[in-house]
C-alpha cells in the first residue's frame, strides 16, 4: 500500500490547452494539501512557471528511440529514488511508456481522451478517466473495471478583471460569443463560423487558440464576408479575462472527451451552448444548465446562440443552475479529495 504521505511524480508531454490548464490546477491543489511533487516535462513548456514554485521541474527531450528510452528510464528511476516517489502519474497515453515497473510506486495514467489501445499502459496500476464514457471505452478494450477510477476535472477560473472589448475592436452593445480550443478539425470551429449566418449582425465571435486549421478558418471567414464579425485572439495562459468580457461560450466540437472549457465558463458565470459531443452532453443538461445542439448542425447552433443573445433571462437561469452543479460535482476540494483517496488507498500490483 502507498505511504500515507504521497510523494508524486508527474510526467506530462503536452503542449498547451485545456488539459495543461487542469494539470496546473491539480498540481497547485495538491500542493495546498502538503503533497510533495515533481514533474517531468518537455523543455520550455510555456506553463511550467505556473507550477515551478510548488513542484520540482525536470526537463527532458523524450525520444521514441529504443536506446534513448532506456537511458531516459534510467534517469527517471534515479530521480524518483532521490525524490522518494511513491506515486507516479502520466498525463497522456504516450507518456505512460515511461512509467516504472516498480512495486513500490503506485502508477496511474490520467486519461482525458479515448485511447485506441492499451499497449501504453502495461506498467499502470490504475487508469484515471475524467468521464464515465472514457472508462466505458477502456473496459471495452479489455481493461479491468476494478483498476479504473472516474475522476473529473475542476477549474480555477474565477470572475475577475476583464479585457477591454475595444482591444478586440468590439463594442459594448455587441453580443460576444467566445470559442476556445486548438484550431483543429475536431473542434468544429468551421461549424461555429457558419452558424454566424443564422444569427443577427449583433453577434461577434472571438476565437481563442492556435492550430493547423487557422489559415483555412481565416479563408472561410473571408469567403463568407464575415471579417467584421470574427476576431482571432491567439492562445493565452489565462482565458478568464476574455470569458469575463464575453457574453457566452460556444463549444462546437465534433469530438470532445470532457470539455474543461465548460467548467471554466461556468466558473465565470457565463452561459454555454455546445454540440452533443461526448463530454459536453455528460456535463450539460439541455435547457437547464446549458444549451445542446446536434453536431455539425449550423442552423441549430446559430439559433441557440441567438436565443442567448435575445433572452437574457434564459442566460441567467442557465448560469444559476450551472453554478450549483459546478460547486457540488466539480469543485476543487472534491476532485483533490478523490485523487488523494486513490493515492492513499490504491494497492500496487
Secondary structure by P-SEA (a helix, b strand, c coil): ccccccbbbbbbcccccaaaaaaaaaaaaaaaacccbbbbbcccccccccccccbbbbbbcccccaaaaaaaaaaaaaaaaaacccbbbbcccccccccccccccbbbbbbccccccccccccccbbbbccaaaaaaaaaaccccccbbbbbbbbccccccccccccccccccbbbbbbbcccccccaaaaaaaacccccccbbbbbbbcccaaaaaaaaaaaaccccccccccccccaaaaaaaccccccccccccccaaaaaaaaabbbbbbccccaaaaacccccccccccccaaaaaaaaaaaaaacaaaaaaaaaaaaaaaaccccaaaaaaaaaaaacccccc
